[in-house]
Amino acid sequence: MSGGQAALANVIEVKNVTMRFNMSKERVDSIKEYFIKLMKKQLRFEEFLALKDVSMEVPRGDVFGIVGLNGSGKSTLLKIVSGILKPSAGTVTVRGTISPLIELGAGFDMDLTARENVYLNGAVLGYSQAQMREKFDDIISFAELWDFVDVALKNYSSGMVARLGFAIATITKPDILIVDEILAVGDYLFQQKCEERIREMMSGGTTVLIVSHSIEQIERLCKHVMWLDHGRVRMLGETQEVCDAYRSIG
């Protein structure tokens, strides 16, 4: 396969991505004080590098895991791939439609019911009311929320909101599914359902990019894994090799 053909076989290409955040070093007690100091140029900022020269390629149909301790840059990388954040340096190429499961519930109106939020999210995703009516029963059944379908989401637990978000995001069979710790929400049986749905999507050609603190889950689902350590790529390769190395530091 030529270099050009190999590139086209990748649905995600991240090249030399760096992400800088400027964090205030000053302690301010109010927004007013913050803006006064900002106008007087009395605020000092400290640069924080969340990602440093990160590169990776994810082939079509792959299930690619990202592991690392808290603060290693995993969620920042997912947000950059999803288009939520723009990198300070480097390039990201994505070929296909993305369904990001990053901040579940972020697109919900908590004053509306599950029924209303299904149609609201469907509209955001570009689906007609007729299309969402067709999918509605499957969504609520998968999320196991028939007893609460006409209850406002503000009365839901975080797990119930996450289940609804996962059910909506995965009913559409995107080209790329991006999952950030969502499978950690809910009981063991629901996690099994989520994993089974991910496997169905994989068999249908969906590419999956997943962050999880559960190494066992990464081993069950992923073909390739990247280990991030303080924003840098510490290791990248076959799942078992990377997971074994990552475990050895525990």
N, C-alpha and C positions, 0 to 999 in steps of 0.2 A: 504494500500500500504506500503510495507516495505521501509526502508531507502534507500536501493540500487535502488529499482524501482522508488522511488521519485526522486533520483538524476538523473536517466536516463531520467526522464520526463522533466528535466530542460535542455534547450539548452545553457544557459549561467549561469555559477556559478563564482562569484567573492568572494574570501575569504580573509579577513583581508589585503586588498591591501593598501599599502602606496606608495606615489610617491614623491621623493625628487628632487629638482633642486638646483644646486649650482649657485648662481647669484653673479657676480662681484660687489664689493662695490666701486671699483675704477672708476674714470672718466678717460678715455683714448681718445685721439684725433685722433689716427690712429691705423691701424692694426700693423704697425711696433712697435709703443710704447707699444701696448698690449703684443706682443711677447717678447719684451725686458724685460718688468716687469715680465712676466710669467717665463722667464728663470732665472731671478734674484730672483725669489720667492718673489716679492714685491706686488703681487696681493693678495688682501684679498677677500674672498668669504663669502657670507651670504647664509645659507641654507633656502630654501623656501619649505614648505610642501604643495604641491598642493592637495594631498589626504591623509587622516589619517585613517587607519584601516577601510576601506570601505568594506562592504559585501552585496551581494544581489544575489537572484536567480530569473531567468526568465524562466517560464515554456514554453514548446513548444506551439506555436500558440498565445502567449500572446502579447499584445501591452503595452510596459512598458515605461512610461515617466520619464524623469529626469528634475526637476525644481531647480532653485536657481538663486541668483543674479550673475552678472558678477564677474568672479574670484573665483567662488565657487568650481570649479574643474570639471564641467560637460563635457566639451570638452576633457579634459585630460583623464577622465574615458572612454569616447567613443574610444579614440585613443588606450588605453590599451586593451580594449575588441577587437578592430579591429586588434591588433597585430602590430600597428604602433609604439607604445612605450612599453618598458618592465618595469614592476613595480619595485620599489626599494625593496619592500617586499610584501609577499602575493602571492596568486595563482589565475589564471584565466583559467577556462575550457570552451571551446566553442565546441559545437557538431553540425557541419553542415557548409555549405558554407556561406560566408559573402559577402554582397555587401555594402560597406561603402560609404555613401553620407556625407562625412565630409568636405573635401576641394574641392568643385566642381571646375573643370577646372584644378586641379593639374596634372591630367594625360593627358591634352590636349596639342597639339603643336599649339600655337597661330598663327603661320605663315601658317598653313594648313586650308583648308575649313572645314565646318561642315561635308560634304560628306567624306572627307579624314579622319577626326577625328573619325567618326563612325567606319570605318574599322580599324583604329589604335587601338581604345579602344577595339573593338571586339577581335583583336589579343591578346591584353594584358589579356583579360578575358578568353582566350583559345578557342575562336570561329573561325571557318573557314570563308573565304570570302563568301562562298556559304550560310552559316548560317546567316551572317550579311546582305547579299543581300535580304534574305527572310524577315528579320526584318526591313530593312531600311525604307520602307515607313511608317511603324507604328511609328518608332522613330521620323522621321521628322514631321509627322502629329501631334503626341502628343506634340512635342516641338513647333509646329506652326512656323516652320522655312523654309517653301518651298520657300519663296521669297528671302531667304538669304543662301540657301544650298551650293552655290558655292562661297561664300564670306569668306575671311580669318577671323578666330575667333578674331584676334586682332582688327577688326572693329566692333565687337559685344559689346553690353552693358553687364554688369555683369549679369543682369537678363536673357539675351538670352543664355549666357554660362551656367548658372545654369539650365535653362530649358532643354538644350541639355544633360547636365550631368545627370539630373534626368531621362530623357527619356531612356537613354542608360542603366543606372544602374537598372532600374525597368522593363526592357523588358525581363529579364532573369529569373525571379521568383526564387530568392535565398532562402535558408533555413532561413537566418537572414538578415534583412534590418536594417542598422544603419543610422539614419537621424539626422544631426546636423543643425538646424535652416534653412534648405533648403526651407521649405515651407514659410518662411518669404520673399523669393525673388519672384518677379513677382506680377502681379495684382491679385485682389480678385478672378476673374474667373479661373485663372490658379491655384491658391491655392486650389480652389474647385476640380479641375481636379486631382491635386496631392493627395488630401485626398481620393478621390474616388478610385484612383489606389491603394493606401495603403489599403483601405478596401477590394478591390478585392484580393490583395495578402494575407491579413489576412484570408479571407474566403477560400483561397487555401492552408492554413497551414503555411504561412510565419510568422515567429516571428519578431516583430518590436521593436527596441529600439530607442526612439526619445527624442531629446532635443529641447525645444521650449520656447521662452519668452512669447508666447501666451497661457495663462492659459485656455482660451476658447477652443483653438485647442487641448490641452492636455485632456480637459474634453470630447471633442467630440470623440477622437480617442482611449484613453488609458483605460486599465482595472486596472492597478496598477501604482503607482507613488512613486518615491523616491525624497526627498527634500535634497539637499546638501547645507551646510552652512559652508563656509570657509574650505572646504575639508572634512568635517565630515557629516555623515548621521544624519540629524536632525529628519527626520520622514520617514517612509516607510509603505505603506499600500494601501487601496482602493482609487481610484482616487478622489472621491468627498471629502472624509475625509481629505486627504493631501492637496488638492487644497484649501479647505475652510480655513485650518490652514495657508497655505502660503499667501492667500489673506489678512488674518487678520493683517499681519505685514506691509502691504502696506500703 
